[in-house]
Amino acid sequence: MWSGLMPDYTIHVTENPYATKLISGLIGLFLVFSVAWGIGWATARKNHV
């Protein structure tokens, strides 16, 4: 079974569990923001033309 890109919101870069959750949370936030911005940009551009 597929476990996902960041299972349990951890990245095995450091042994500090707080740092790994912070880093993976920021990556997730950036990805969601980027997708939402891209959809908004495409929708606004489509309605503008």
N, C-alpha and C positions, 0 to 999 in steps of 0.2 A: 504494500500500500504506500502511496506517496505521502511523505511527511511534511511537505511544504517548503518554502524557501527559508523561513526563519522559524523552525519549530520552537515553541515555548519562548519566543522572542529572545533568543540567545544567538550570539555570534562568538565563535571560539577564537577571539583575538587576544583576550586577556583572561586571567583567572578571576578577576573581580566581577561578581554577578551583577552589581549595580551598574557598572560601566557598560557591560554587554547589553543589559536591558535598555539603558539610556541610548546607546548607539543604535540599536535595532529599532527603538521607538522613533528616533529622529529620522532614520532611513524610511520607515513606514510613513511618517508624517510627510516627508518630502515627496514620496511616491504618490500618495493620495492627493496632495496639493497640486502636483504636476499634472496628474490625470484630470482633476477638476478644472484647472486653469486651461488645459488643452481643449477640453470639451466646451468650456465657456468661450474661448477664443474662436473655435470653429463655428459655434452657434452664432456668435455675434457677427462674424465675418459673413456667414451665409445669409443672415437677415439684412446685412448692410448692402450687399450686392444685388 
